[in-house]
Amino acid sequence: MAPARLSGLAKQVLSLHRSLLRAARSKDATARAAISRQIRDDFERHARLDPMKDVLLVEHLIRAGNKKLAMLRDPNVVGAR
């Protein structure tokens, strides 16, 4: 059986999730654990959104996630909220 094909939004979400976790790896151990936990909690909380019905909300969350990613990539940032 062939794997399910992902929509463009789903691909963006997965890419953002991977990028956020990679950015968290650049922080110290205690901050990394807290940031990774928060990223996973945020994604799990919104996992049940239907991208076909909630397109605007999903796009908003992607934009917010990209802002958080830019913040995490800043070497002066220790943690994220």
N, C-alpha and C positions, 0 to 999 in steps of 0.2 A: 504494500500500500504506500502511495506517495505521501510525503509529509504535507501538512496543510500549508497553503501559501499565505504569506502575511501581507496585509495591506500596507500602504505607504506610511500611514500613521503608526501602525504597529512596529514597523521597522525603525521609525524615528524614536519611538519610546524605548525599544530595546537598545538602540545605539546610545541614547542618552543615559540609560541605566548603567551600561558598561562604562561609559565615559566618566560618570560620577564616581563609580567605584574605583576606577583607575586614579582619578584625581585624589580620592581619599587616601590612597596608598602612599602619597607623597607627604602625608602629615605624620606626626609622631604617634607612637603606639596607642596611647590613651585617646587622643583625639580621633585617630583612625577608627577605633572600635565604635566610638560614639557616632561619628559621621556615617559609617557604614550601616549601623543599626537604624539611624534616622532615615537614610536613603531607602533601605528595605521596608521600613514601616510605612513611609510615604507611598511607595509603589504598591505595597500590599493593600493599603487602604483604598487605593483607586483602581485596583485590579479588576473589579467587577463592573467598571464602566463599559458601556456598549459603544464602541467607536463609531458605529453606524448612526446611533441616536444622539450621542453626546459629543459630536464633532467639535463644537465650539469650546466646550469644557476641556476636552483632551488637548486641543491646540493651545489653550490658555496654560494648561499644566506643563506642556512642552516648553513654552516660552519662559515660564517661571523656572523650570528646571535648567534651562540654558543659562539663565541669569545666575542661578546657584552654582552651576559648573564654572562660569567665569570667575565667580568669587572664590571657589575652592582652588582654582588654578593659581590664584595670587599667592606668592610665597609668604606674604606678611599675614595671611589669614591662618589662625590657629584652629578654629572650629567653626561650625556652621549651625544655624538654628532654623 
